[in-house]
């Protein structure tokens, strides 16, 4: 990830990729970053369509955000591979959840999830939008979770919205005692407070609500973020709830959440495949 790099949005001309471009343009403007509108073309015979798609969507972004630096780009090859490669030079990559546009759906959901799982920078997958809801972040005390928490605080700050930090917990299997359940809840609440303590001072402008909830992480995070501006999750976390934000949970959230979802990998793991 390049902290001063551009916001990159992958487009294919579909309605979902246009929505992703609108979201990316707004994010780039707020973060004072250039926007790169990228159409990845798997077929050389479609090169003219790729250029047209990038040009038209780039013009739309310029019109909606005057003064925003926008570059239209095309690449030949596999969409997921090219987006992951370019992510090494970006601060953020944005894609639609699925699409079937002029480039024959090159940004289908399978591509979006591959990019989210392997990119070198945070990836936002856009579905619907809730412009003024809070940023919701799932935490589990792992290094991956801490990266997600930092990105969530930053995003809440630039948007001027509240942050909801949620830690999902469950009692040990076979535990029926109320005392054990209470201990599990207290442990989750304590872990959540400790993780937030080091971040609040960096973003005193962000109002934070702590939420320790029992259940399955995909279901609980999806429900909590129903009206969110953005849901942020880490990738391959190994925290207090074993496997809370593992790849399977991050991918599950991508498939079920109705708001945009940001997947943030631990920077120390992005070099491993």
Legacy VTK file of the C-alpha trace (Angstrom):
# vtk DataFile Version 3.0
C-alpha trace
ASCII
DATASET POLYDATA
POINTS 273 float
0.000 0.000 0.000
1.127 3.532 -0.810
-0.277 5.997 1.770
0.032 8.828 -0.758
-1.068 6.744 -3.741
-4.249 7.123 -5.765
-7.696 5.706 -5.167
-8.160 3.119 -7.937
-11.603 2.027 -9.114
-12.115 -0.953 -11.397
-14.907 -0.456 -13.928
-16.606 -2.510 -16.634
-19.476 -0.201 -17.627
-22.109 -1.979 -15.535
-24.472 -0.210 -13.149
-22.601 -1.615 -10.154
-19.228 -0.436 -11.438
-20.648 3.048 -12.056
-21.856 3.068 -8.439
-18.355 1.980 -7.362
-16.844 4.842 -9.379
-19.163 7.386 -7.743
-18.202 6.068 -4.315
-14.499 6.084 -5.201
-14.656 9.636 -6.535
-16.203 10.873 -3.304
-13.593 9.040 -1.263
-10.730 10.401 -3.347
-12.048 13.938 -2.948
-12.321 13.578 0.835
-8.835 12.079 1.112
-7.309 14.652 -1.284
-6.098 11.824 -3.510
-6.085 11.414 -7.292
-8.593 8.962 -8.784
-7.557 6.348 -11.333
-10.472 4.896 -13.329
-9.271 1.521 -14.568
-10.922 -0.729 -17.155
-9.197 -4.105 -17.336
-9.725 -5.810 -20.659
-9.235 -9.597 -20.982
-9.710 -9.549 -24.762
-7.577 -7.409 -27.128
-10.561 -7.169 -29.487
-12.440 -5.215 -26.800
-9.729 -2.611 -26.335
-11.866 0.174 -27.834
-14.675 -0.647 -25.411
-12.280 -0.570 -22.466
-11.007 2.871 -23.436
-14.537 4.155 -23.977
-15.689 2.774 -20.619
-12.811 4.354 -18.697
-13.238 7.658 -20.541
-17.001 7.949 -19.986
-16.873 7.009 -16.308
-13.858 9.251 -15.771
-15.780 12.173 -17.259
-18.691 11.445 -14.935
-16.360 11.571 -11.928
-14.880 14.877 -13.048
-18.340 16.382 -13.458
-19.536 15.278 -10.023
-16.310 16.350 -8.272
-14.878 19.455 -9.974
-11.199 19.842 -9.208
-10.658 16.129 -8.625
-7.608 14.783 -10.458
-8.887 11.875 -12.567
-6.854 9.585 -14.821
-8.469 7.158 -17.278
-6.547 3.898 -17.555
-6.843 0.566 -19.372
-4.937 -2.667 -18.876
-4.936 -5.902 -20.854
-5.159 -9.161 -18.921
-6.965 -10.872 -16.096
-8.999 -8.296 -14.113
-8.248 -9.712 -10.657
-4.544 -10.123 -11.394
-4.180 -6.594 -12.751
-6.123 -4.975 -9.907
-4.061 -6.827 -7.297
-0.847 -5.775 -9.050
-1.879 -2.130 -9.204
-3.010 -2.197 -5.574
0.659 -2.167 -4.504
0.832 1.461 -5.669
-2.604 2.533 -4.408
-3.940 3.728 -1.076
-7.357 2.199 -1.798
-8.965 -0.005 -4.465
-12.716 0.162 -5.097
-14.763 -2.368 -7.079
-18.431 -3.156 -7.610
-19.820 -6.339 -6.122
-20.705 -7.653 -9.572
-21.263 -6.326 -13.039
-22.165 -7.203 -16.589
-21.490 -4.211 -18.759
-19.685 -3.318 -21.954
-16.742 -5.530 -21.010
-18.921 -8.623 -20.538
-18.944 -8.643 -16.767
-15.220 -8.724 -16.112
-15.877 -7.438 -12.574
-18.192 -10.223 -11.477
-18.384 -11.047 -7.793
-15.671 -13.684 -8.084
-13.213 -11.036 -9.284
-14.193 -8.640 -6.495
-13.627 -11.255 -3.807
-10.274 -12.282 -5.286
-9.121 -8.675 -5.265
-10.380 -8.170 -1.704
-8.553 -11.265 -0.542
-5.170 -10.559 -2.146
-4.723 -6.804 -2.603
-1.815 -4.925 -1.056
-4.071 -2.103 0.174
-7.589 -1.831 1.609
-10.307 -2.833 -0.861
-13.871 -1.489 -0.796
-16.586 -3.538 -2.493
-19.622 -1.359 -3.207
-23.228 -2.452 -3.247
-25.817 -0.055 -1.938
-24.921 3.215 -0.237
-26.042 4.769 3.063
-24.326 8.165 2.864
-24.676 9.354 6.458
-24.652 6.171 8.515
-21.768 5.259 10.827
-18.638 3.334 9.969
-18.851 -0.149 11.529
-15.701 -2.165 12.186
-15.390 -5.746 13.353
-12.507 -6.399 15.747
-11.026 -9.520 17.313
-7.657 -8.408 18.814
-5.541 -9.837 15.955
-2.943 -7.794 14.001
-5.295 -7.881 11.006
-8.052 -6.480 13.172
-5.835 -3.646 14.377
-5.150 -2.656 10.767
-8.891 -2.643 10.095
-9.518 -0.538 13.193
-7.004 2.075 12.060
-8.605 2.297 8.619
-12.071 2.539 10.174
-11.066 5.423 12.451
-9.488 7.257 9.519
-12.579 6.772 7.359
-14.982 7.890 10.094
-12.836 10.975 10.628
-12.710 12.073 6.981
-16.457 11.508 6.608
-17.340 13.160 9.913
-19.450 10.207 11.103
-19.550 8.004 14.217
-17.672 4.728 14.568
-19.281 1.530 15.852
-16.650 -0.992 16.972
-18.135 -4.478 17.293
-16.569 -7.551 18.840
-18.546 -10.755 18.381
-18.178 -13.350 21.111
-19.495 -16.728 22.164
-19.110 -18.876 25.239
-16.941 -21.982 25.023
-18.632 -24.918 23.349
-20.582 -26.947 25.839
-20.625 -24.126 28.351
-24.088 -23.740 29.829
-23.186 -21.880 32.963
-24.332 -18.272 33.157
-21.028 -17.528 34.869
-19.087 -18.746 31.830
-21.222 -16.708 29.472
-20.748 -13.646 31.646
-16.991 -14.236 31.663
-16.922 -14.519 27.865
-18.859 -11.278 27.497
-16.639 -9.456 29.983
-13.535 -10.702 28.181
-14.857 -9.405 24.835
-15.809 -6.044 26.347
-12.401 -5.689 28.007
-10.556 -6.614 24.805
-12.632 -4.130 22.812
-11.987 -1.290 25.251
-8.247 -2.001 25.318
-8.008 -1.950 21.511
-9.927 1.306 21.278
-7.951 3.041 24.023
-4.892 3.479 21.849
-6.877 4.834 18.907
-9.212 7.379 20.480
-6.417 9.861 21.124
-5.388 9.822 17.461
-8.924 10.706 16.354
-10.574 12.746 19.125
-13.120 14.005 16.579
-14.643 10.535 16.156
-17.480 9.505 18.485
-17.156 5.777 19.242
-19.760 3.254 20.334
-18.532 -0.075 21.681
-20.602 -3.164 20.965
-19.855 -6.654 22.303
-22.428 -9.043 20.881
-22.881 -12.795 21.053
-23.453 -14.744 17.859
-21.969 -15.591 14.483
-19.652 -12.894 13.126
-21.098 -12.781 9.593
-24.681 -12.489 10.800
-23.958 -10.018 13.590
-21.655 -7.734 11.603
-24.039 -7.722 8.659
-26.978 -6.798 10.887
-25.034 -4.147 12.785
-23.969 -2.532 9.493
-27.416 -2.581 7.888
-27.528 1.244 7.747
-23.764 1.853 7.745
-21.759 4.089 5.471
-19.111 1.356 5.459
-18.403 -1.989 7.142
-14.691 -2.635 7.766
-13.253 -6.083 8.443
-9.753 -7.485 8.715
-8.587 -10.456 6.696
-7.286 -13.675 8.276
-7.609 -12.579 11.876
-6.844 -14.965 14.707
-8.180 -13.387 17.861
-10.185 -14.030 21.006
-13.023 -15.636 19.058
-10.967 -18.214 17.117
-11.116 -17.377 13.439
-13.464 -14.431 13.992
-12.270 -12.501 10.974
-10.740 -15.307 8.955
-10.897 -15.165 5.197
-14.161 -17.119 5.209
-15.847 -14.578 7.478
-14.551 -11.602 5.503
-15.822 -13.208 2.315
-19.123 -14.068 3.984
-19.615 -10.432 4.941
-18.870 -9.403 1.353
-21.657 -11.644 0.106
-24.283 -10.673 2.682
-23.769 -7.030 3.676
-25.947 -4.432 1.946
-23.548 -1.535 2.538
-20.062 -1.060 1.065
-17.507 -3.375 2.693
-13.814 -2.620 3.216
-11.451 -5.579 3.571
-8.136 -4.634 5.194
-5.245 -7.052 5.252
-2.386 -6.877 7.734
0.417 -5.079 5.880
2.877 -7.694 7.115
0.926 -10.441 5.338
0.385 -8.830 1.944
3.675 -10.150 0.620
2.660 -13.754 1.268
0.444 -15.689 -1.135
LINES 1 274
273 0 1 2 3 4 5 6 7 8 9 10 11 12 13 14 15 16 17 18 19 20 21 22 23 24 25 26 27 28 29 30 31 32 33 34 35 36 37 38 39 40 41 42 43 44 45 46 47 48 49 50 51 52 53 54 55 56 57 58 59 60 61 62 63 64 65 66 67 68 69 70 71 72 73 74 75 76 77 78 79 80 81 82 83 84 85 86 87 88 89 90 91 92 93 94 95 96 97 98 99 100 101 102 103 104 105 106 107 108 109 110 111 112 113 114 115 116 117 118 119 120 121 122 123 124 125 126 127 128 129 130 131 132 133 134 135 136 137 138 139 140 141 142 143 144 145 146 147 148 149 150 151 152 153 154 155 156 157 158 159 160 161 162 163 164 165 166 167 168 169 170 171 172 173 174 175 176 177 178 179 180 181 182 183 184 185 186 187 188 189 190 191 192 193 194 195 196 197 198 199 200 201 202 203 204 205 206 207 208 209 210 211 212 213 214 215 216 217 218 219 220 221 222 223 224 225 226 227 228 229 230 231 232 233 234 235 236 237 238 239 240 241 242 243 244 245 246 247 248 249 250 251 252 253 254 255 256 257 258 259 260 261 262 263 264 265 266 267 268 269 270 271 272
